[in-house]
Amino acid sequence: MEAGRIEIMDTTLRDGEQTSGVSFTAPEKLTLARLLLEELRVDRIEVASARVSDGEFESVRQIAAWAKEAGVLQKVEVLSFVDGGASLDWIHKAGARTQNLLTKGSLNHLTYQLRKTPEAHFKEVADVLKKARDLDIRSNVYLEDWSNGMRSSKEYVFEFLDFLSKQPLDRILLPDTLGILTPDETGRFIREIVERYPGIHFDFHGHNDYDLSVANVIQALQNGVHGLHLTVNGMGERAGNAPLASVVAVINDFLPELQIGVCESALYKVSKLVSAFTGIGIPSNKPVVGDNVFTQTAGIHADGDNKKNLYFNNLLPERFGRKRKYALGKTSGKANIQKNLQELGLTLSEAELKQVTNRIIQLGDRKEHVTREDLPYIISDVLGTEWQPQQVFI
């Protein structure tokens, strides 16, 4: 991977599916896998957990068959477990060829969940990695609860990393499993690891429990991480994962020294499709993909946009295949209404515009929702049946 190039791994189909109440069908997973790789152009996708269900097996089988035909099988990854090779057999039979092996990244998890010594765990991990190589399956390794491990058992984390540095693997994946890191900690921990193991590719996998996932991603990038794990719409367990759209925009606008291959114009399309498949709506104020994030409501903002785009920022909606809108309501001014009239191809005199503006403000005070499509009816009501629309050619 060239210097400055950041790998984006989308885990909507695996970690995102851990959103409460969400389950993708096999055809839905295949559709999204193709969109993520072909249109959105992420570098890798994590599509399932091994041995979960017959339906999950069929999902992986269909995705792997398509990916092999398309020449992108190496970009399809499956979460696996330290289970004596049972996960590997499942993955191999399904046709996938990359495992993301879940191991213990904190002494606390190792001691109280597995009840094993580091030496015993390392031996079992080595056995799984050897079997993967024998099956021609590539390996990445997750350090589950890594963030807590760095806080409370750093010696164990480095002992484990020393061991893993000598194993046959492609990447080591560092998850903030419980979403507990601050940006400062994220930066310090990533820098310490990247400097200690300069020859290893590290991914950062952030969760959003404190609404800090994007800030943590920025710190991980600025301190040398090589890849990120993200989800469409920030889906995931509890408060979700670091959101794909926001992170892509941040990298493109604030970290020019870094390059990613994600196609911005496909973000909204994929976001809406994931929402449709899951039945989980996108918050209207969610950055980049929310319904209202490119809508100006205050009249002064619309007026400023008419005067050298004073209320624009670099997040132009056209980047994401969207358009700027101007809301109609009690805070609307004449400029908002003029913007909407232009979209409809209509024009009013100054006196007529003032009357219509007053009516829209009255409706807003009554909490009535006014849309652009309502404007001709409001105009007719305010100005009477004598009014005839005048077309504006723009």
Steps between C-alpha positions, in 0.01 A plus 500: 500500500645837397596758761205706616245252367243398763306175467127524570336180619120514519351271764131587456418143402668355810539746787222724369267202507546492877270804515205387710224357279704499177548194282585506130379226267747328267379698192523827697854421609604418145343821367677711762831316457497583130407863563768543765777360283392603149333842548616628838842343439599418858815289521360207698172378647437286808185308415418253779596308811592134448274223626209730587221344293411322177378832363833663576681217325284551191572874509875441504473232231316735264732795565812284462376349173431845354827644636704217352341556161561876530862454609451659844486194726800629699285799607236285672566422868324289763527523879637176645569361844770310688307174483750239389444577132122453484455858375763446236326190370173699480669788316681268260181308417314828437766603251651798685875531536568761772436464872492773764590296806353621830753475783528657842662844510474556876618292792163560665310327217754221481492430873129528571337396173736233365662420836827423326861610531657715228721207402202270449312761297801576282548131427138460388525812284818367338328171422209680329734720297698196388185319391387809310826503308459129422150573362628797298294740711653839575486626858437828677484499882264699723616589853160514669479758783835641385417848632447374854808286456710807429356673805535222755726223365739657250774247576265222390406686180865542403579140591218395269613734223857371530361152448271602210784684324656161430180333373371460141246784482425808289355748747440555871163657581474727805141544623371745758251225580304687766541848353687632803797681348555874496666656194817563700524137608430376149782706358750400769417130485512482121826694480664276762406186311579622149845620607575174682391278208582696182467202267142406596175631350261618774127578465297705748142391578312769690166490684288804578376462859615850598440649153877518459553246222574751222734701725676177596533402135668835424751443780568145384570627148719786615706257705573251228224238479479330160132405476155572642188295568177693435129434449230656286286735712720421801314174556623261766448371852389749770574851365650358181831525317688789344279618209634454149363819340626737770848345507533513121408870499743575785790326328435671167461847652738509797771241436629578151819302556291181507328330208197271492323336209140544618262662249321781685214524252385145585481556878141627506370223274653228715382671818140510381509138386636379835225697673238339275634148558521542879191710562714733712453863401788742455483788751407812304801688642756223439800655324530444124204259464222648719198656328555845652876544491493696175188698589518867595210611722574856612421771249830673567684189380311489171566873456871442564506218247360741243789733581818303416395174673584639843353200685663224295780282638712233333230238554327583175200271442598441138800302622260239632247506218267732693354853474475793739149577623337802663238422762169683527369598842482773760871583474480523121571833337435618150831349387389147600180537305677646199735199493204262498317705235808476278493122533135503392565745218271769647540869582307751713505874533648650816152571643377149418812346652443690823141372529603139437787529749262619771264208434781245524616651829143470634486134398835439667375653824221242495761221456368421153755344267543691174678349198609642167213316333253688722616839370271530193195426717606749767561765233159440344333520841681819601480682168159370391381318191608789277865402545664334203845347536779675315769266380860573580756366257825423679 
